[in-house]
Amino acid sequence: AAARLAAEQEVENLSGLSPNPEKDIFVVRENRTTCLMAEFAAKFIVPYDVWASNYVDLITEQADIPLSRGAEVKGKCGTNESELEISWLEQAYTLKLFFLKEGHNTSRGQEAFWRLSRIQFTYDTTERTYFKDAVSLGKHTASSHRLSALVTPAGKSYECQAQQSISLISSDHQKSVQLLLSEVRVQPFDITADFVFSEEHKCPVDQREQLEETLPLILGLILGLVIVITLCVYHIHHKLTANQVQIPRDRSQYKHMG
């Protein structure tokens, strides 16, 4: 048990290696082998109540909370379940990501996939960096319900450059907290090389954007090919018709033939 606990705590925050100051990089290792890797930029949009100017009514403000660099990280790796826990600003904020690998019946038979199955975000409104004049003081927890995100075939990493929004329900009067993720690259299972992601599985948004970028080029190439073929056919047709004997339309000219 002690050995397993030590393995679970073998984690690294490599955010300093990213050229993007808003992007964080986390690695979980067991037995000196990488078992979970995650890269992403994250921000939370958290509504909270403050007193109105009449000190009678409440109005709702909004806190924009980025995931700070230098955050503390913990992790657990398993065959079918993995977990990443990130805390910052003296544990005023804690993000937990839970991953699950399971089988699915497809047209090709039974196939394994992994997904982000649950998110839990704990925040403390007594922390004044982002919560100024908050009324409902204390720690609150925002969680996902029936989440199935980042679905990826087993053995691959998930990649998505586009921004994604995931809604969480807070214990603070059921307020809706938004988690904004971008520049995501995650793999919680089946990493075959230390500190190296496996082949990426792109999210649908990135696939669509890639298609939108390449489609004009493909259409341009097809149009150019059609023009070249048309010119070639015209040139061949013109050459063939030029070599044919021209029969005069005026019958009086027939006596000059032969």
Salt bridges, closest charged atoms under 4 A:
GLU8 OE2 - ARG4 NE 3.28
GLU10 OE2 - ARG29 NH1 3.09
GLU39 OE1 - LYS23 NZ 3.24
ASP49 OD2 - LYS175 NZ 3.10
GLU85 OE1 - LYS96 NZ 3.89
GLU102 OE2 - HIS104 NE2 3.77
GLU102 OE2 - ARG115 NE 2.58
GLU111 OE2 - ARG108 NE 2.75
GLU159 OE1 - LYS202 NZ 3.16
ASP172 OD1 - HIS173 ND1 2.82
ASP172 OD1 - LYS175 NZ 3.92
ASP190 OD2 - LYS101 NZ 3.17
ASP194 OD2 - ARG29 NH2 2.63
GLU199 OE2 - LYS156 NZ 3.94
GLU200 OE1 - ARG185 NH2 3.94
